[in-house]
Amino acid sequence: MAATGGRRFRLPARLAPVVFGLLVSGLMSLVVSGVSTANARGVGDGFVSYWLGAWVFSWAVAFPTILVIAPAVRRMVQRLVDG
């Protein structure tokens, strides 16, 4: 991000869950769609195009899903671990 006067642009802390969901869902859907595309079509001509198409669709599903299920998963984790 662009620095202004020696300071970096930072989002408010209240947006941390949304930013976390955006990054995790983006990276996870990228990996999973790549593996699935390679498994279904092979890694040949047109692979990257098919992969990116699958990834965009997957991310569109994954991002809102993680925002909805993350609070329940956090509660489950709290019940399963000490502390």
Backbone as numpy.savetxt, mean C-alpha at the origin, in Angstrom:
# Nx Ny Nz CAx CAy CAz Cx Cy Cz
10.40 16.15 -1.09 9.56 17.33 -1.09 10.44 18.58 -1.09
9.91 19.65 -1.55 10.68 20.89 -1.62 10.90 21.47 -0.23
12.12 21.90 -0.01 12.45 22.53 1.27 12.23 24.03 1.15
11.66 24.61 2.19 11.44 26.04 2.21 12.10 26.60 3.47
13.07 27.46 3.27 13.73 28.05 4.42 14.39 27.02 5.31
14.91 25.94 4.72 15.57 24.91 5.52 14.61 23.93 6.17
13.32 24.06 5.94 12.34 23.15 6.55 11.71 22.29 5.47
11.50 21.04 5.80 10.82 20.13 4.88 9.32 20.21 5.08
8.62 19.97 3.98 7.16 19.89 4.06 6.78 18.63 4.83
5.94 18.75 5.82 5.49 17.60 6.61 3.99 17.64 6.74
3.39 16.48 6.65 1.94 16.37 6.84 1.63 16.36 8.32
0.43 16.76 8.68 0.04 16.72 10.10 0.00 15.27 10.61
0.36 15.08 11.87 0.41 13.75 12.48 -0.93 13.03 12.40
-2.02 13.76 12.39 -3.34 13.11 12.34 -3.56 12.33 11.05
-2.75 12.63 10.02 -2.88 11.92 8.74 -2.00 10.66 8.67
-1.27 10.38 9.74 -0.35 9.23 9.73 -1.05 7.92 9.36
-2.22 7.61 9.89 -2.86 6.35 9.49 -3.20 6.28 8.00
-3.57 7.39 7.41 -3.91 7.42 5.99 -2.64 7.27 5.14
-1.57 7.98 5.53 -0.31 7.87 4.80 0.25 6.46 4.92
0.17 5.88 6.11 0.61 4.50 6.32 -0.18 3.57 5.41
-1.49 3.70 5.39 -2.33 2.86 4.55 -2.02 3.03 3.08
-1.77 4.27 2.65 -1.44 4.54 1.26 -0.14 3.83 0.85
0.89 3.96 1.70 2.18 3.37 1.38 2.16 1.84 1.46
1.59 1.31 2.53 1.55 -0.15 2.69 0.70 -0.79 1.60
-0.46 -0.22 1.32 -1.31 -0.82 0.29 -0.67 -0.70 -1.09
0.01 0.41 -1.35 0.68 0.57 -2.64 1.80 -0.43 -2.84
2.64 -0.57 -1.83 3.77 -1.50 -1.95 3.32 -2.95 -1.96
2.39 -3.30 -1.09 1.93 -4.69 -1.03 1.18 -5.07 -2.31
0.33 -4.19 -2.80 -0.39 -4.51 -4.03 0.56 -4.57 -5.23
1.62 -3.78 -5.22 2.63 -3.84 -6.28 3.29 -5.22 -6.31
3.70 -5.70 -5.15 4.38 -7.00 -5.06 3.41 -8.14 -5.41
2.24 -8.14 -4.80 1.28 -9.23 -5.01 0.78 -9.26 -6.46
0.50 -8.10 -7.03 0.04 -8.10 -8.42 1.15 -8.54 -9.36
2.40 -8.21 -9.03 3.52 -8.67 -9.85 3.68 -10.17 -9.82
3.60 -10.74 -8.62 3.70 -12.20 -8.49 2.53 -12.88 -9.19
1.33 -12.36 -8.99 0.15 -12.96 -9.61 0.19 -12.85 -11.14
0.62 -11.70 -11.64 0.72 -11.52 -13.08 1.76 -12.45 -13.67
2.91 -12.57 -13.01 3.97 -13.46 -13.48 3.49 -14.91 -13.48
2.75 -15.28 -12.46 2.24 -16.64 -12.36 1.21 -16.93 -13.45
0.34 -15.98 -13.71 -0.74 -16.19 -14.67 -0.29 -16.05 -16.13
0.61 -15.11 -16.41 0.96 -14.80 -17.80 2.40 -15.13 -18.15
3.24 -15.32 -17.12 4.66 -15.49 -17.37 5.33 -14.13 -17.51
6.65 -14.16 -17.46 7.41 -12.91 -17.55 7.96 -12.79 -18.96
7.12 -12.34 -19.85 7.51 -12.21 -21.25 7.07 -10.87 -21.80
6.85 -10.82 -23.08 6.41 -9.59 -23.73 5.12 -9.08 -23.10
5.10 -7.81 -22.81 3.91 -7.18 -22.26 3.74 -7.36 -20.76
4.67 -8.04 -20.10 4.52 -8.30 -18.66 4.34 -7.02 -17.86
5.23 -6.05 -18.07 5.18 -4.82 -17.27 3.85 -4.09 -17.48
3.37 -4.06 -18.70 2.10 -3.40 -18.99 0.95 -4.08 -18.25
0.89 -5.41 -18.33 -0.16 -6.14 -17.62 -0.02 -5.96 -16.11
1.22 -6.01 -15.62 1.48 -5.87 -14.19 0.99 -4.51 -13.69
1.38 -3.45 -14.38 0.98 -2.12 -13.92 -0.54 -1.93 -13.99
-1.17 -2.51 -15.00 -2.63 -2.46 -15.07 -3.28 -3.17 -13.89
-2.74 -4.35 -13.57 -3.25 -5.11 -12.43 -2.96 -4.36 -11.12
-1.80 -3.72 -11.05 -1.43 -3.02 -9.83 -2.36 -1.84 -9.54
-2.66 -1.05 -10.56 -3.53 0.12 -10.36 -4.90 -0.34 -9.84
-5.44 -1.38 -10.44 -6.73 -1.91 -9.99 -6.61 -2.45 -8.55
-5.55 -3.20 -8.29 -5.34 -3.77 -6.96 -5.20 -2.70 -5.90
-4.45 -1.66 -6.22 -4.24 -0.58 -5.26 -5.56 0.14 -4.97
-6.37 0.31 -6.00 -7.67 0.97 -5.81 -8.57 0.18 -4.86
-8.37 -1.12 -4.80 -9.12 -1.97 -3.87 -8.42 -2.02 -2.51
-7.09 -2.14 -2.53 -6.32 -2.34 -1.30 -6.34 -1.12 -0.38
-6.24 0.08 -0.94 -6.14 1.27 -0.10 -7.38 1.48 0.77
-8.58 1.53 0.21 -9.74 1.70 1.10 -9.94 0.50 2.02
-9.57 -0.69 1.55 -9.71 -1.87 2.40 -8.84 -1.76 3.64
-7.60 -1.35 3.47 -6.70 -1.24 4.62 -7.16 -0.15 5.58
-7.73 0.92 5.05 -8.23 1.98 5.93 -9.40 1.48 6.79
-10.21 0.59 6.21 -11.37 0.07 6.94 -10.96 -1.01 7.95
-10.06 -1.91 7.55 -9.75 -3.05 8.43 -8.61 -2.79 9.41
-7.79 -1.76 9.19 -6.64 -1.51 10.05 -7.01 -1.35 11.53
-8.05 -0.60 11.88 -8.38 -0.47 13.30 -8.72 -1.82 13.95
-9.45 -2.67 13.26 -9.78 -3.98 13.81 -8.54 -4.85 13.96
-7.64 -4.77 12.99 -6.40 -5.55 13.06 -5.54 -5.06 14.23
-5.47 -3.75 14.44 -4.71 -3.22 15.59 -5.27 -3.75 16.90
-6.59 -3.80 17.01 -7.20 -4.33 18.24 -6.87 -5.81 18.43
-6.91 -6.58 17.33 -6.56 -8.01 17.41 -5.11 -8.18 17.85
-4.22 -7.37 17.31 -2.81 -7.46 17.66 -2.62 -7.13 19.14
-3.31 -6.12 19.63 -3.21 -5.76 21.06 -3.64 -6.89 21.97
-4.62 -7.66 21.53 -5.07 -8.82 22.32 -4.11 -9.97 22.27
-3.33 -10.06 21.21 -2.43 -11.21 21.01 -1.02 -11.02 21.59
-0.64 -9.80 21.87 0.73 -9.55 22.33 0.72 -9.00 23.75
1.83 -9.23 24.44 2.00 -8.65 25.78 2.30 -7.17 25.66
1.91 -6.46 26.67 2.31 -5.06 26.68 1.18 -4.17 26.84
